[in-house]
Amino acid sequence: MKKTLFLFSLLFAFTFAYAQDSFSDDFEALNVGDFASDGAANWTTWSGTTGGAEDAPVTDTQAASGTKSIHFVGVNGGGPQDVLLLFGDRRDSGHFSFSSKFYIPAGKGAYFNFQGETAPGITWTVNAFMNTDGNLNVDTEAPYAFPHDEWFTLGMEANLETGVYEVLVNGKCVGSVLRPNSSIASIDLFPLDASNEFYVDDISYNWDANADGPATYAVDGSIDVNMGNTGFAGATRDIVLSLTNMGSESIVTADLEYNLNGTMYTETFSFDNAITSGSTANVTLANNFTANNGANSASFTLVGVNGSADEYGCNNEIAINITGITPAPNRKVWAEEGTGTWCQWCPRGDVFMNAMNEAYPDHFVGIAVHNNDPMANADWDAALPVTGYPGMIFERENEELDPAQLEAKIIEYIVQPANSVMVHEANYDETTRELQLTVHTYFENGAVGDHKLVVGLTEDGVTGTDQGYAQSNAYAGGGAGIMGGYELLPNPVPASQMVYNHVARELLTSWAGIDDAFSTTAIIDAGWYAHDFTITLSDDYDVEKMHIVSAVTGPGGFVDNAESTKIESAVDTKDITLEQNISISPNPTNGVSNIRIQLEEAANISIAVMDGLGKLISQKNYGQMNGDQIYPFDGSDLNNGIYYIRINANDKFATKRIIINR
């Protein structure tokens, strides 16, 4: 009997030990200059190569406790540090808690992710972006605040049965995210780029297979908003609220309080289709938001669900600091994304590219460069210097970005004045599909050094029917996090459900651009320059969905400015017969010319003058006219440059270009 009891006790002890695992490290047992992997066996790197550039060195520059921590500094393109703390095994049940102290210098950021499998690179369960603006984003969920220049604790408590992950900053629950059917096996500490620098200390985890972690509730709603961290000063935007049901009972009504720059609002939502457990509904708030220049604030609180209080308050509040910015005149930014339908993580690039185009439609020129799929353009693909997919090259910088970093770069650059401006002019023959294109470039102040011109064509709304258009999708099922709706789609996403935007179709120059495009010397004079291109478009292209894209690069290859114009908007002749019956003489002119219109039938005539950027300068209605008419044009008060004269005749119109050169 005693022998049996002894064996039972051993079995119980083994089972209990296997059902729990914990670890902590404060790096005090190591020496300055050692690496994290010189200590506990839990530490390794992504490749498994320890003790080198991929590892994290021990330092005494900063410490949360004792005298030591580990230090991460990013370079352009990310890494090379890529450090894993192993969680003992793949965990997909029970309660998991994680905690670490971070120190992030002012103006810097940090990043980590939870890997879902023991072999890294298969599943990214959670991504945490600590941005340079002091906002923490867990994947694409609304941001939480963290402090710079001081140690703070970032923790997560996960119920791996339900997929509820609580996010804690300095011990306070600031929100929660839902990752159903997820698992975790390690944390990957990785500086995303040169903007990342951070210290890590007092890192720990605990897993208990027999505990539930964060509790589940019958009535539990979680809110998220699409505000972002920046906005154009004076621009009004709609606010879309996402309400996720993290409880067991369906949600039919929700009560919201929100504060927009000091003004309080209340709103109640009723859902005709109840929000079932694990589902999300999006609603547009009745009041929109207008950012002031500089600091702005917005906060949102879910105060009631189904007519009573929410049972779980951690995920009911969001507070966002928003910076209002004023873009530089005529400034557009240029971003090239490496992608492919075979790439399981490339839905991430698609989501962020579309989001940036929606948020910054007048300032963003995005090009999706496909690799090894039916949409690939060999010249563009071969030249784009990305090492991973999806990878972003922004403004031709020597830096490869994650798509999630794109908005921060846009905000940084669109406030910087450009010296060049481009205007696209085109003619298109629908029968032969020949496109004749002129890119007019204006240098306001002149320039020094070799400036190049890059010109290409992109297409939106691209679809296909064969298997090559089906998109590999690691976000299917939600285990890799929320990603713009891809978590609701299968893997792969069938071709019939995919629409691809910003697709790089043609390069009309080399990828680097035309050498000495504006001068064969080192000096470029202020003024206008024109470059002509002719191409016959493939029958596979939908011209109505295509854009002309161009960029001027300066010494070093970095972009000075960019431009994107729909082909149909760049085509200057909308009615061939009317265009043939219009002439302008003299052209170029020193300021005074005559516009001659030969009307074949009576028509109401109006004439508008616009500058090279489409700004209306003058407009005059002449009423009903007939026959041969001459209208004077006096541009003596206008600066030298290219102008456009639009003549409307009833429901027909044509546009003529005139050059003022004194």
N, C-alpha and C positions, 0 to 999 in steps of 0.2 A: 504494500500500500504506500509506504514511504517512497519507494522507487518510482511508482507511477506519478505521485505528486511532484517529485523532483523533475521528471521529464516534462510534465505539464507546465511547470514553472519556467523551464528553459524555453519551451515553445512560446509561452506568453511573452517572455522577455524579448525573444527574437522578433516576434510579430510587432510588439510595441515599438521596438527600435526601428524597424523597417518603416513603420507608419509615421515616423517623425524624423525631421532633418532640420538642422539649424547651423548657421555659420555667421561669424562676424570677424572683421579685420580692421585694426586701427593702424597697422603698418609700423608699430613701435618696435617690433622685433627685428626690423630690417635696418640697414644702414643707408644713409644718403648716397645715392648713386646706384643702389641695387634696383632691381625691377620687381614689380608686383609678383611675377611668377617665381621669384627667388624665395618667396614665403610659402603660403599654403598651396596645396596641390590643386585647389579649386580654380586657381588663376591660370589662364593660358591666353592664346591669341587666336584670331580668326583662322589663320593658316596653320597654327600649331607651332610656329617658330617663335621661341621665347628668347628674351634677353637682348633683343635688338631694337631696330627702329619701330617695329610694330608693337612693342611692349610699352608699359607705363613706368617711368622712373620714379623712384622715391625722392622726395625733396623735403627740406625743412623751411622753405620759403613761406609756406602757409600750413596751418594745422588747426583742425577743429578741437582736437584733444591731444594731449601730449605735444610732440614736436614735429611729427611727420605726416605726410599725405602723399598721394600720387598725383602727377601733373600731366595734363593733356594739352597739346598745342597743335592746331590744325594748319595745314598748308593748302595752297590752291589745289583744288580737286579732291580734297578730303584726305584724312589720315596723315601720315602712314600708320599712326597708332590705331589699333583695332583690337581691343582687349576684351576677353570674355571672362566672366565670373560664372562658373558652372554651378547649377542648382542641385547637383547630385544625380538627377535623372529627369526624364520627361514627366511632368506633373499635370494631370488633367482632372483631378478630383481633390476634394478637401479644401482646406484653408491655406492660402499662401500670403505671407506678408513680406514686404521689402522695405528697407529704409537705407538712405545714404545721405551724408552731408556733402553739399556742393559749395564751392566758393568760385564765383564767376566775376572777373574784373569788369568794371564799367566799360560799356561798348563792346563786350564780348558775349558769346553764347555757348551753349553746350547741347549735347544730344546723347541719348541712349535708346536702345530698344530691347524688348524681351523677345528672345528667340523661342519658337514653339517646339523645336525638335532638338535632340542631342547633337545632331550634325547641323552646323550653322548654314544659313542661306536657303532654308526651305520655307520657313514660316516666320514672318515678323508679326507677333501677336499684338504688341503695343509699341508705338513710337512716341517718344517724348522730346519735343523741341523747346529748348530754353533759348528764346530769341534775344537779340541785342537790345530790343526795346523793352525788355523786362516782362514780356508775356510768355507764359508757358502754354504750348499747344500739345495736347495728347491726340495724336493723329490730326484729324480735321475738326475736332470738337472746339467749341468756343474756348478762348484763352483764359488762363488764370494768371495772377501776378506773382512774381518772385523778386527778391531783392538782389541788387548787384553790390559788390564790394563788401560782402559779409557772408559768413557761413549761414546756411539755412538747410533745413531737413526736408527732403522730398521722399514721400513714402507712398506705397500702394498696398491696399488690402484687397485680396481677391477671393471670391467664392468661385472656385473652379467648376463647381457643379452648375451654377446658374450663369456664369460668365460675367458677374458684376465685379468691376474693379473700382474701388474707391481711390481717389487721388487726395493726398494730404500734403499740405505745405506747413512746415513747423508744427506738425501735430494736428492741424485743423483740417477737417474734411472740406475741400473746396469744390468737389464735384465727383461724379462717377461716370464710367463708360461701360457699355455693354459689349462683351465679346463672347457670344454663345459658342459652345462647342470648341473652346479654345484650350490651349495647353501652354506651359512655359517650361523651359529647360535651362536657360542661361540669360544673363544680361550682357549686352554688347555695348561697350563704351567706345564711341567713335567720334572724333572731331570732324564735323562735316566739311569745313573749309577754313580759310585763313581768318574768318571772323570768330572762330571757336577757340577759346582757351578756358580751361577750368581745372579745379582741384577736387579730388574726391577723398573723403575720410570717413571713418566710422560706418562702414558699409556692412549690411547684415541682411539675412533672410531667414525665414522660418516656415517650414511646411508641416502641416498636421493633417494626415489623411482622415482623421476621425472628427475633425471640426468643420463647421460649415462656412466660417468666414463671415463677411457682411451678410446680415439677415435679409431675407426676402419678405415682402409685404404684399398685402392684398391690394392696397391703393398706393401706387408709387409712380409719379410722373417725373421725367427728367427733361430739362429744357436745354436747347442750344439755339444760337442765333447766327446769322450769316454776316454780321457786321464787319468783320475784319478789324485790323488795328489802325488803319489809316483811311482817309477819304479826301476828295478834292474839296477845298474850301469853297463854300457857296453852292456845292452840288447837292441836290436832294436825291435821296435813295430810299427805296422801299426796304422794310425790315421783315425778313422771313423768319418766323419762329418754328423750330422743330420740337415736337413733343413726342418723346418716346415713352411707351408704357413698360416700365420695369417691374410692375406688380402682376398679380395673378388675375385681378378683376379688370374687365374692359373699361376704358375711359370714354365717357359720353359728353362731359362738359369740363371746362378748365377755366379758372379765374387767374388773371395776370395783372400785376402792377409793374409799371416800368417808368423810369426816370430818364429823360433825354435832355442833357445839358441843363438840369435843374427844374425841368417841368415834369410834373407827375401825371400819369395817365392810368386808367384802369380799363380792363377789357375782359369780356367773357366770351368763350368760344363754345359752340355746340357742334358736335360731329354727327352728321347723318349716318355715317358708317363708323361704328364704335371702333376705337383703337384697341385692338386685342393685345394680349401679353406679348412683348417682344417686338411690337410693330411701332412705326413712326408715322406721324402726320405732320405736314407742313402747312402753316397758315401765315398770311400776310397781315401784319398789324395795320390798324386803321390810321395810325399816325406814322409819318415817315420822318427821316432824320436828315438834317442839314448841318454839315460840319462847319465850324468856324475855323479860321486860320489858327494853327497852334493846338493847344490842348483842348480836348473834348471828353465828355464822359457819358456813359450809358449803362444803366443797370436794369435787371429784369428779375422779378420774383414770382414764382408760381405759388399763389396763396391758397388755392383751393382746387380740388379734384372731385368731380361728381357731387358738388354741393357741400363738401366738407373738407377739413384740413387733410393735406397729404400726410401719410403716415411716416414718411422718410424725408427729412429736410435737407440732407447733404447735397442733393442734386437739383435744388429748387432755385438757386440764386446764381446769377452771372453778373459780374461787373467788368466793364471793358473801358480801358483808356484808349482814346482814338486821337490820332494826330491829323489835323487838317493841313493839307499841303497845297501849294499853288504851283502847277507845272510851268516850266519855262516855255515861252512862246514857240509854237510849232514843233515842240520836242516829241519825238517818238523813239521808243527803245526797240532793240532787235534781239530776238531770242530764238535759238535753234535747238530743237529737242531731238535726240537720238531715240528712235522707237522702232517697234516691229510687232507684227501680229503674233509672232512666236514667243514674245517676251511676256512672262507671266506677271511682271510688276509694272508693265507699261501702261495699264489703265491709270496708274497714278499720274503719269505725265499727261495723259489725255484730260483728266479731271482738272489739273492745275492750269493747263494751257487754256481750256475753255473758260475757266473761272477768271483768268487774267484778261482774256478778251472781253468778257462780259463786264468786268469791273473797270477796265481802262480801254474802252473801245476806240478812243481817239488818240491813244498814246502807245499802243502795244502792237508790234509787228511780230507775230509768232509763225515759225516754220517748223513743221513736223517732218523730220528727215527719216524716212523709213529705211529699214535694213532687212534685206533677204526676205521680202514679201512682195506681193503683186504691185504695191505702190512705190517700191524703191526706185529712186533716181540714182543711177550708178555714180555720176559725177559728184553730186552733193553728198551722197553717202560715203564715198571713198575719202572725201576731203575733211568731213566733220570729225574733229579730234575728241571723240568721246571714248571712254574706256569701259563704261558700264551703261546698261539700259534699264530705265530711262535716265539719260544724262543730259544736262542742259549746258549749253555754251551761251553766255549772255554778253552781248555787245562785243563779241570776239575777244573777251578777256581770256587770259591764260589760266582759266579756272573752270573746273567742272562742278556744276551744282546739282543738288537734289531738287526735283520740281517744287518741293515745299518751300525752298528758299527764294523762289522766283519773285514773289511779291515784294519782299524786302529789297531786292535789287532794283525793281522797277521804281519803288518809292525813292530810293537813293539817287537814281539817275535822271528821272524826269524833271527834277528841279534844276538840273545843270544846263545852262544855256548851250546851244549848238551854234556853230559858225556857218553851217550849210543847211540849205532847205531844198527839197526836191519836189518837182511837179511832173506828173505823168500825163502824156498825151498819146493817143492811139487812134489808129484806124483799123477796122476789122472787116474782112470780106467773108460774109456768111457762106458763100458758095465754095470758095477755095480754102476757107478756114485760115487764110493768111492774116497774121497780126503784124502791123507795122507800129512800132513803139518808139517814142522819143522821151528820154529822161532829161528834163531841164534841171540843172543844179545851179543854185545861187549861193555865192560866198559873200557874206555881208561885209567882212572886214579883210578879205584876202587871207592867205595862209602860207605857211612855210613847211616844206618837206613833201615827200611823196604821198599824195592822197589818191586812193583808189576808189573806183565805183563798182559796186556789186549789184547785179540785177538778176531777178528770177521771177518765176511764176508759181503761185500756190493755188490750191483748190479746196473749197469747203464742201461738206455734204457728200463725200465720196463713199460709194457703196459697191459691193460686189456680191456675186452669187456663189463662187467656188469656195472650197475649203480654205484657201489661202487668205480669205478675208475674215475668217473666224478668229476672234481675239482670245489668246490665252489669258486666263484670269485667276491669279492667286488669291483674289479677294472673295471668290465665290464662297457662300455660306457664312461669311462674317468672321471667320476665325482669324483672319489677318487684319481685322479692323474695318471701320467704315470708310468707304472710298467712293463717294459721289454716286451711289446707287449700284456700283459694280458688285457690292456684297450681296445684292439681291439677284444677280444674274448667274448663270451656270458657268462652268469651266470645261471647255472654252465657250465663249459667247458666240452663238451661231452667226454666220455672216448676215443672215436676214435681220438680225437685231443690231448690227453695228453701223454707225455712221462716223466717218473719219473727217476731221477738220484740219485746216492749216497744212495740208499735204504738199510737200515740196515736189513740184512737177517738172520744172525746167530751170536750168541755170543758163542765162544768156551771156554771162561772162564766166571767167574761171571763178572758183570758190573764193580765192583771195581778192579777185577784182581786177579791173583794168589798170595796168601799171601806168603811172604818169598820166592819169586820166584827164587832168586839168592843166598840166604844164609839164614840159620836158626839162624845166629848170627847177630849182628848189623854191621858186617864188610863184605863188598863185595870186593873180590879181583879183580884186573884188569884182563881182559881176556875174553874169549868166554864162553857163556852158551847156551844150546840147550833145547828147549821144543817141544815135539811131540804132535800132535793132529790128530784124525781120525774122519771123518764125512761122511755120505752118503747124497749127495745133493738131494734136492727135484727135481722131474721132472719138476716143474714149473720154475726152475732157468735156465737161459741161462749162462752156464759156461764161454763162450767166453766174456761175459760182466761183469764178477765178479772180485772183488778185495779182496785180503787178506789185512786186516788192523790190525795194532798192535800199542801199545803204552806202554812205560815204565813210571810208575808213581813213584814219590819219596815220602818221608815222608810228610804227609799232603794231599796226593792224587793228587798233581798237576803233570802234564805231563812233563817229562824231554825231551822226543823225541818221534816221531811217524814215521810210515812207511806205505806205501800202494804199493802193487804190483799186477798186473793182474795175475790171476791164470795161464793163459797160459804162462806168462813170468817166473813164479816161477817153473813151471814143468821142471825138469832138463833133462828129457829124451824125445827127439823129435823123435827118431827112435828106436823102441824097439829092432830090430835085431842087429843094430849096437851097441847099449848100452850093450847087452848081450855079445858081442864079444870084449869088452874093459875091461881091468883090470889095476889097479894101485897098485904096491907093492914096498916097504911097505907103508902103509897108516893107521894111521898117520906116518909121517916121520920126521926125524931130519933134513931134507933138501934135500936128494937125493933119488929118486925113479925111477922106470921104468914104462913106459906106454906101455902096450902090446895090440896090435890091430890084431885080426884075420880077415883078409879080405877074403870074399867069392868070390870076383871078383876084377879086377883091378880098382883102383880109385885114383883120385888126392887128396892127403892128405895135410891138413894144421892143425896146432895145435896152439891155443891161450890160454894164461894164463891170468886170471882176478882176481882181489882181491874181497873181500866179498861185495864191493859196486858196482861191475861191471866195475871198471876201468881197462883198458887194460894194462897189464904189459909187455907182450912179445908176438910175433907172428912169426911163421916160416912156409913157404911152403916147402913141401918135394917132390912135383911132383907126378908122377904116381907110385903107389906102389901096390903090390899084395902079398897074402899069409900072413904068420905070421910075424909081424914086432914088434920090440921093439924100443921105443924112450926114451932117457934119459930125466929126469926132475931134474933140479938142483935148489932147492929153498934155498940154504945155505945163500943167501944174503937177503932173505925175512924175515920179522918179523913173529913171531908166529901168527897163525890165520887160518881162512878158506879161501881157494882159489878154483877157478873153472877152469877146463881145458876143453875147447871146441874143439872137434875133428870134422872137416869137411871132409866128404868123398863124392866127387862129390856134388850132391844136397841134401845129407843127413847129419845130424849132431847129435851128442849127447854131453851132458855135464856131466862131472864127478867132484865130490867134492874131494879135498885133504886137509888134515889138517897138518900144520907144527907145531910141538911141540918139542922144544929143551929144 
